[in-house]
């Protein structure tokens, strides 16, 4: 039986991590398809500029996903502006490079706070609207949920948690008519991936990866997957194409990945390069955005407006 299409024209989409990368590009694509968009994130100037370019059917809200009250305020502001939330995309995510034995504790904990608990807080804040409108909630996970690489312990743990949480929520919301999906992305050409690849430790480990894996896919491939997922209210979407096969073979993928990495003579050097500098002032990772941004004074985190 053909699946009916969920048309976003005239509906409202709520997106976290909307200032840059996948979130910003997805907002622009769905807005072009006729949706109202609520842009939620940490960078007010960037959010405001994007909302201004999109016009009257866009609103922006400054909120850190570690602040549940700010997310609730963003949801309330979106409903006040557009009347409802029909689709929510929990996209906000960060990454810090480092091995778990030596990385700053605040880096590990912030990764979990943003990527996993931030997705949970976003889900909790929007869930009543999604149920009320028999809408669609999409949580952005990663291929890292199935393939757990060294120096990405916090990231892989958080994304595996997002996948597990999404699977449970999908079943819980099924009787309501609302639908829940999980997005799995490999390396996509975003600030986060470029920042990760620029780190000296990653440059050692990419030599172990197959060529098709370490080539970052165009941002449009992730946005295509999100657009299809929203239109179909899909349980799972992914990009690039190989990610689907990797998910199906995850029981084989992890042992093979571990064997290849442990056998590489580059591993000890990569581990050493991942250690934080003795002088923390020389750390090139942004305290709020991780590898995705140049070090600068972060914008103050305020309630949504």
C-alpha positions, 0 to 999 in steps of 0.5 A: 500500500502506498504511503501517504505523503506528509505535506509540510506546506502550511505546517510548522517545523521546529529545529534545534541546532539551526544556526549552521550545518544540517539544521540550517540547511534543513530549515531552508529546504523545508521553508522552500517547501512551504513550511513555517520554521522555528530556528532554535540554537546558540548563535543569535546573530546567525539565527537572526540573519537566517530568519531575516533571509527566510522572511515572515514564515521564520522565527528564531529563538536563542536557547541551549538544549541543556536548558529545558526552560529555554526550550519550553519558552521556544516551543511556546513562542513558536506556537504563539507565532504559528499556532502549532508545531507539526514537525520537530527535528532534534538536531543540536549536537557537538563533538570534542576530540579526546580519549576518555582517560585524559579528555577534560571531564567537562568536554565529556559531560557537555557532549552527553548533556547536549547530544543525548539529554538535549535531544531528550529535553527537546522531545519532552518540550515538543511532545504534546504538540507533536501528539496533538497534531499527529505530527512527526519527531525526528531525532538526529543520531549518527552512524556512530550509534552503530560504529564506535570509534576511538577518540569519540567515546562521548559522541558515540555514547551519546548517539547510541543513546539517542538511537535507543531513546528514539526506538522506545519513544516510537513505540510509545507514541504509536497509538497517538498517531504521531510518528518518531524517526531516527536519522543516521549520518556518516561524515557530512560536509559540516563545520563539525566534521571539518573541525574534527578532520582538522584535528591532528589525532583524526588525521592519523586515524583517517588513514585506517578508514576506507576511502568512501567513508572518510570522504565527507558527503555533500550537505545536500545528501543529509538534507535530502534524507531529512526531507524524505523522512519528514514527507514519509514520517519515516522510522529511519533515514540515513545518508550517505547511502552506505550508512544503510548497509552499515546499520544492517551489518552492525554486528560485523562492522564493529569487530572489523573496525576495532581489528583494523584500528588496533592493528594500525601503527598510527593508533598510538600517535593518534592517542597521544595527539588527542591529549589536551595541551598542558596549557588549557588556554591553548585548547582549540576546542570551543567550550560550547560548540566543540570542534565546530567553531573557532575559539572565541567568547561564546554568546551568553545563553539566555531564554528563548525570545 
